Structure formats: C-alpha cells, structure tokens
C-alpha cells in the first residue's frame, strides 16, 4: 500500500553508507508496515520551536507538524511534564485534582451544551469512543465519512478511513461521500451526498448513527470556506436520527486562527468532539467531549476506563499547552501569519500557473499543484515536496489525487518563517 509522499525503501542510491544502514536497521527491527516521508528521509535528533535538527545540526523548517502545536520542546510544557512526573502519575480510578482542573478549563473553551469530557491517549481511541457513544445513543450502526478521510488506526476506524487505501476496505455499515469543494459555497452539494448516503443505508436496513468529519477536511485536500457550509449536512444527519461527530484532531486547539475549534467556524454545536495530537505538544494524549445527555445514555450501560488516559502527567502537559496558547497569543498568530502565508502562496500562483487553488484557515493550508491544462499534477506536487525537503523545509501532500500541498506548521510559526517558506518554494519551482 503506497501513501502520498512515502519513501521507496528500494531506492537508496546515492545515500551515505550510514544513512542506508540506519534505514535497513529500522526495516529489520520495526518491520515493513511503517512508512517514512520523502524520497530522501530526514534523520532528526532534536527539535526546538519551528525547527528540527539533523545529526550534523542541519536545521529544517518544520511547516508540517501540528503535533508540536506550540513548538517542539516548548520549555513551559517540558517543565510541567518533568515536575508532575516527579510527584505523581496514576490512573483515573483515584481522585486527583489535576484532571478536574484541566477538564474544567478545556470544557470552558467549548459551547455550553458540551459539558463532559473523557480522556484517552490517541485520536484513534477518541474517535473509537465517540462511535461507541453514538451507537449507544442512536441505536444505529451506520457512519458517514468523506471520500479520502483519515480518522484513525484501530480496526473500526481503519475501515472508515478511505485514505488508507485498499488494504483497509470500507466497512459494510460505512458510507463514503464526496468531500466538499470550493464551488459548493452553500454546502448543499455536500449535504445532498450525506442525504443520499442516509437513503442508501435505509435501503439496506442500516440505521444511521453518525456523520464523522474532520472539520477542515485535511486528508481530502483542506476545505475551510466559506464558514457555515457544514450546517446543511449536519442538519441532514440529525434529521435521520444520527449524531454529528466533529473530529478536531487536526484543526483543533486554535490552528484555524478563528477560536479554539474548527467546528466553531461553521456556527455549529456538535454532539461529540474528538481531539488529540496537538493537545499535548507531542505528548500522547487525546479526548472526547460530549453533550451530557449523550454520555448519560452511554454511561447507563457501559463503564469506561483507560489506564493512561487523563493521568496526572498528561493533564499537567495539557494545562501547560493551554497556558502557552493563551500567553503567547497563538490563535491570533495562526490567524495573522496564516493569512500572510496564504496570501504569499496566492501571489506566487499568479506568477506561476503550477500553483492552482489555495485554501485554508489560519495555519492550515492546502495548495493545489496543476499542469498546464489545470489538471491535478501529483507528480509535480511530490517533486515540490521533495525539492523543499532538499532546501530544508518540511511539508507534505494530501488529497484524493495527492496533488495538494499540505502546510500546517507549529503555531509559533512567524512571518519570517512564512517568508522563508515562500522564498524556498519559489526556488524549488524554478528548478522543476
């Protein structure tokens, strides 16, 4: 199974002997299912802010890793982790203060209707839990996702993540709908796809349980605008008795520059919200937030426990991440730097026809790469991604056809960083 921007392990020609040996060692001990990025993989040994460093101290501008949301190894986050690790780390079956302080602070960033939160370790676990809740509440089993979605790696989630390809076939109770497009400004076309999926479920005796979407459609190519286009689709799933699950694993925690959560840009209150990756700045933590009435129905029948979810160290890390987002004004920074970066890409596109439509919100941007006829050009996108890697700038590609550049740097990305990215992209295009 291939993936966008994957390293071909059969091609190590020209690699230094030490590099080739390290890659072979990795293959030998980790097995063949893992994938590396780039035609020439990047070996990193440390990170700081928006920079990753190789063993020879080469600095790579990280314009891709939203996991390190407030920057690699942020000192405030590292200090909070170390301090709590030296005091207490245990599970949620004891009464501890940290989880309550963190839960109250995190829930306060959401609409008042969402008042409960449950902690996990990964976004996959959070989405899996949300689906369990949706099924318990609705009595249904059917789930609707978009055509190139990625929602996780559990057995359940892999079979509703079309981006994983033929190796993870879509489950019988899952329906795949076309992702939104920029031309669908009202969201009605997307909603019609959802309605058709609901009708098909009905025709096959499947009761809908949920519409599960990443609210910036990152794996589908990044579709953010116009604000509000999600509403008709959400109304359709609710009319059919299902719930709306907002997957905020990638767009959450201020990345869109318009508040903490991607769903807020659409004027919606989800039934369930999942989050992960950026909430721990690299520390493995995730969660599902819910309307209390939904957890009431779930909790009557099921008890839930996650050994590491919500442990005191994770909660201390989560609190520190929220501190940094607030104290350093990172939501406003995502808005302002993201707008400048998007504008720079659009300006570059006016002078170079290979850059097509540029989409995004805040520091989450997708830029289509097209050929002379305006058709998707995945080969050129791959060449650009790898050309930037050779110029020490790290991005990736996304979308069903693999032709959209995917740019989502740590939220401490500066105007100077954005200018450097544009400068090196311009040089890469000139070399193609």
C-alpha positions in Angstrom: 0.0 0.0 0.0 1.5 3.3 -1.1 0.9 6.7 0.6 1.4 10.3 -0.5 5.0 11.4 0.0 6.2 7.9 1.0 9.8 6.9 0.9 10.6 4.0 -1.5 12.8 1.6 0.5 14.1 0.0 -2.6 15.8 3.3 -3.7 18.7 4.3 -1.5 21.1 5.0 -4.4 23.3 7.9 -3.5 22.7 7.7 0.2 25.6 7.8 2.6 26.5 4.4 3.9 25.5 5.4 7.5 22.0 6.5 6.3 21.4 3.4 4.3 22.5 1.2 7.2 20.1 3.1 9.6 17.2 2.7 7.2 17.9 -1.0 6.9 18.2 -1.3 10.6 14.8 0.3 11.0 13.3 -2.0 8.5 14.8 -5.1 10.2 13.6 -4.3 13.7 10.3 -2.3 13.1 9.1 -4.4 10.1 7.6 -3.3 6.8 4.3 -1.7 7.8 5.8 1.6 8.9 6.4 4.4 6.3 9.0 7.2 6.1 8.4 10.5 4.5 10.4 11.9 1.4 12.4 10.4 -1.3 15.4 11.0 0.9 14.2 10.5 4.6 15.0 13.1 7.2 17.1 11.9 10.2 16.3 14.2 13.2 17.8 14.2 16.6 16.3 17.2 18.3 13.7 19.9 17.9 13.2 23.5 19.1 10.3 25.8 18.2 9.6 25.5 14.5 13.0 23.8 13.8 14.1 20.2 13.6 17.8 19.4 13.6 19.7 16.6 12.0 22.7 14.8 13.4 25.0 17.2 11.6 23.0 20.1 13.1 21.3 20.9 9.8 18.2 22.9 10.6 14.9 22.0 8.9 12.0 24.5 9.0 9.0 22.4 10.1 6.0 23.5 8.2 4.1 20.3 8.7 3.9 19.0 12.3 0.8 20.2 14.0 1.5 17.6 16.7 4.1 20.0 18.2 1.3 22.6 18.3 3.1 25.2 20.4 6.5 24.4 19.1 8.9 21.5 19.5 10.1 21.0 23.1 8.5 24.2 24.5 10.2 24.8 27.8 7.0 25.6 29.7 5.5 22.3 28.6 8.7 20.3 29.2 8.9 21.8 32.7 5.3 20.9 33.5 5.8 17.3 32.4 9.0 16.8 34.4 7.6 18.5 37.5 4.5 16.3 37.6 6.4 13.2 36.7 8.4 13.7 39.8 5.3 13.9 42.1 2.5 11.6 41.0 1.4 9.6 37.9 -1.5 7.2 38.2 -4.9 6.4 36.7 -8.4 7.9 36.9 -9.8 5.5 39.4 -8.3 7.5 42.2 -9.5 11.0 43.0 -6.9 13.6 41.8 -7.2 17.4 41.3 -5.3 17.8 38.1 -7.7 16.0 35.8 -10.6 18.1 37.2 -8.7 21.4 36.8 -7.8 20.5 33.2 -11.2 19.1 32.3 -13.0 22.3 33.5 -10.5 24.5 31.7 -10.8 22.6 28.4 -14.6 22.3 28.5 -14.8 26.0 29.1 -13.4 26.6 25.6 -16.4 24.9 24.1 -20.1 25.8 23.7 -22.1 25.5 26.9 -24.0 22.5 25.6 -20.8 20.4 25.6 -20.0 19.9 29.3 -18.5 16.4 29.7 -15.1 15.1 28.7 -13.4 11.7 28.7 -9.7 11.2 28.2 -7.8 8.8 26.0 -4.2 8.5 24.7 -4.7 8.8 20.9 -7.1 10.4 18.5 -7.9 6.9 17.2 -9.1 6.0 20.7 -11.1 9.2 21.0 -12.9 8.6 17.7 -13.5 4.9 18.6 -15.1 6.1 21.9 -17.2 8.7 20.1 -18.5 6.0 17.8 -19.4 3.8 20.7 -21.3 6.6 22.3 -23.1 7.5 19.0 -24.2 3.9 18.6 -25.4 3.7 22.2 -27.4 6.9 21.9 -29.0 6.3 18.5 -29.2 2.5 18.3 -27.7 2.8 14.8 -24.6 1.4 13.3 -24.2 3.4 10.1 -21.4 6.0 9.8 -20.8 8.6 7.0 -17.3 9.8 6.2 -15.7 11.7 3.3 -14.0 10.0 0.3 -10.4 10.5 1.4 -10.9 10.8 5.2 -8.5 9.6 7.8 -9.9 9.0 11.3 -7.6 6.5 13.0 -5.9 3.2 13.0 -8.0 0.9 15.2 -9.7 -1.9 13.4 -13.0 0.1 13.5 -11.5 3.4 12.4 -9.2 2.0 9.7 -12.3 0.7 7.9 -13.8 4.2 7.9 -10.6 5.9 6.7 -10.6 5.7 2.9 -7.2 7.4 2.7 -5.6 4.2 4.0 -6.5 2.6 0.7 -7.5 -0.9 -0.4 -5.6 -2.6 2.5 -8.3 -1.3 4.8 -11.6 -1.8 2.9 -14.6 0.3 3.9 -16.9 -1.5 6.4 -20.4 -2.6 5.3 -22.1 -0.1 7.6 -20.0 2.9 6.4 -20.9 5.2 3.5 -18.4 7.4 1.8 -19.5 10.7 0.4 -17.7 13.2 -1.8 -15.8 15.8 0.1 -16.9 19.5 -0.1 -15.4 21.6 -2.9 -14.8 25.3 -3.0 -17.5 25.6 -5.7 -20.1 24.3 -3.1 -20.4 27.6 -1.3 -23.7 26.8 0.4 -22.8 23.3 1.4 -25.9 21.9 -0.3 -24.0 19.6 -2.6 -22.1 18.1 0.3 -25.5 17.7 2.2 -27.0 16.0 -0.8 -24.2 13.4 -0.7 -25.0 12.9 3.0 -28.7 12.5 2.3 -28.0 10.0 -0.5 -25.8 8.0 1.9 -28.6 8.0 4.5 -31.1 6.8 1.9 -28.8 4.0 0.8 -28.4 3.0 4.4 -32.2 2.8 4.8 -32.5 0.8 1.6 -30.0 -1.7 3.1 -31.5 -1.9 6.6 -28.8 0.2 8.3 -29.8 2.8 10.8 -27.5 5.9 10.8 -25.5 6.6 13.9 -23.1 9.4 12.9 -21.6 11.8 10.4 -17.9 11.9 11.3 -15.9 14.6 9.7 -12.6 16.3 10.2 -13.8 19.9 10.3 -11.1 21.2 7.9 -11.2 18.1 5.7 -7.4 17.9 5.8 -7.0 14.5 4.1 -9.4 15.5 1.4 -7.3 18.4 0.4 -8.2 21.1 3.0 -11.6 22.7 2.6 -12.3 25.5 5.1 -14.5 28.1 3.4 -17.0 29.5 3.4 -17.7 29.4 7.1 -21.0 27.7 7.7 -21.1 25.3 4.7 -21.2 22.3 7.1 -24.6 23.2 8.5 -26.9 21.6 5.9 -25.1 18.2 6.2 -25.3 18.3 10.0 -29.0 19.1 9.8 -29.4 16.1 7.5 -27.8 13.6 9.8 -29.7 14.8 12.8 -33.0 14.6 10.9 -32.2 11.0 10.2 -31.6 10.3 13.9 -27.8 10.4 13.8 -25.2 12.5 15.7 -22.6 14.9 14.4 -19.0 14.0 15.5 -16.5 16.8 14.9 -13.1 15.3 14.5 -10.8 18.1 15.8 -7.6 16.1 16.0 -6.0 18.1 13.2 -7.9 21.5 13.1 -8.3 21.9 16.9 -6.5 24.0 19.5 -6.6 27.3 17.7 -4.9 26.2 14.4 -7.6 27.8 12.2 -7.0 31.2 13.8 -10.7 31.6 14.5 -11.1 30.3 18.0 -10.1 27.0 19.5 -12.2 24.7 17.4 -12.7 24.2 13.7 -16.4 23.5 14.1 -17.0 27.0 15.6 -16.3 28.5 12.2 -19.5 26.8 11.0 -21.7 28.1 13.8 -22.3 24.6 14.9 -22.5 22.8 18.3 -21.5 19.2 17.7 -22.9 16.2 19.6 -19.4 14.8 20.2 -16.0 16.4 19.7 -12.8 14.4 19.4 -9.3 15.8 19.8 -5.7 14.5 20.0 -2.2 15.2 18.6 -1.8 19.0 19.4 -3.3 18.9 22.9 -0.1 17.5 24.3 2.5 19.3 22.1 3.9 15.8 21.3 2.9 14.1 24.5 0.4 11.3 23.6 -3.0 12.5 24.9 -6.4 12.8 23.4 -10.1 13.2 24.5 -13.7 13.1 23.6 -16.1 15.9 24.7 -19.8 15.4 24.7 -23.2 16.7 25.5 -24.1 15.3 28.9 -27.3 13.8 27.7 -25.4 11.6 25.3 -23.0 10.3 28.0 -26.0 9.7 30.3 -27.3 7.2 27.7 -23.9 5.6 27.2 -22.9 5.5 30.9 -26.1 3.7 32.0 -25.0 0.7 30.0 -21.2 0.9 29.8 -18.3 1.7 32.2 -15.2 3.1 30.5 -11.6 3.0 31.7 -8.3 4.0 30.0 -5.2 3.2 32.1 -3.2 6.2 30.8 -5.9 8.5 29.6 -6.2 11.5 31.8 -3.2 10.6 34.0 -1.7 13.4 36.1 1.3 13.9 33.9 -0.8 14.2 30.8 -3.1 16.7 32.5 -0.2 18.8 33.6 1.1 18.8 30.0 -2.4 19.7 28.7 -2.7 22.6 31.1 0.8 23.9 30.0 -0.2 23.8 26.4 -3.3 25.9 27.1 -1.1 28.3 29.0 1.2 28.8 26.0 -1.7 29.1 23.6 -3.2 31.9 25.8 0.0 33.6 27.0 1.7 33.7 23.6 -1.4 34.7 21.7 -1.1 31.7 19.3 -4.6 31.8 18.0 -4.1 35.3 16.8 -0.7 34.4 15.5 -2.2 31.5 13.5 -4.7 33.9 12.0 -2.2 36.6 11.1 0.7 34.5 9.9 -1.6 32.1 8.2 -3.3 34.9 6.2 0.2 36.2 5.2 1.3 32.7 4.2 -1.8 32.0 2.2 -1.5 35.4 0.5 2.1 34.7 -0.4 1.1 31.3 -2.0 -1.7 33.0 -3.9 0.6 35.7 -5.1 3.1 33.0 -6.2 0.3 31.3 -8.1 -0.5 34.5 -10.0 3.0 34.3 -11.4 3.4 30.5 -11.7 0.5 28.6 -13.2 1.5 25.4 -11.5 0.0 26.6 -8.2 -3.7 26.4 -8.5 -6.3 27.0 -5.9 -5.1 27.9 -2.4 -7.4 27.0 0.5 -7.2 27.0 4.3 -7.8 28.8 7.5 -5.1 30.1 9.9 -2.0 27.9 9.8 -3.7 25.0 8.0 -3.3 25.5 4.2 -3.7 23.4 1.1 -2.4 24.4 -2.3 -3.3 22.5 -5.4 -0.5 21.8 -7.9 -1.7 21.6 -11.5 -0.4 21.1 -15.0 -0.6 23.4 -18.0 -4.2 22.4 -18.5 -5.2 23.0 -14.9 -5.5 19.3 -14.2 -4.2 17.8 -10.9 -0.5 17.0 -11.0 0.5 14.7 -8.2 4.0 14.1 -9.7 4.8 17.8 -9.6 3.4 18.0 -6.1 5.7 15.2 -5.0 8.6 16.9 -6.7 7.9 20.1 -4.9 7.6 18.4 -1.5 10.9 16.7 -2.1 12.5 19.8 -3.5 11.6 21.7 -0.4 13.0 18.9 1.8 16.3 19.3 0.0 16.1 23.0 0.9 15.5 22.2 4.5 11.7 23.0 4.5 9.3 20.2 5.5 5.8 20.0 4.2 3.7 17.1 2.7 0.9 16.5 0.2 -2.7 15.4 0.6 -6.0 15.0 -1.2 -7.5 12.0 -3.1 -5.2 12.6 -6.0 -2.2 13.6 -4.0 -1.8 16.9 -5.7 -2.4 19.3 -2.8 0.5 20.7 -0.8 -0.3 20.3 2.9 1.1 23.0 5.2 0.4 23.1 8.9 3.4 24.2 11.0 3.6 24.6 14.7 1.5 27.6 15.8 4.6 29.6 16.8 5.4 29.9 13.1 6.4 33.6 12.4 6.1 36.0 9.5 9.8 35.4 8.9 9.3 31.7 8.8 6.4 32.1 6.3 8.6 34.4 4.1 11.4 31.8 4.1 8.9 29.1 3.1 7.7 31.2 0.1 11.2 32.0 -0.9 12.3 28.4 -0.9 9.1 27.3 -2.7 9.8 29.8 -5.4 13.4 28.4 -5.8 12.0 24.9 -5.9 9.5 25.8 -8.6 12.3 27.4 -10.6 14.2 24.1 -10.5 11.4 21.8 -11.6 
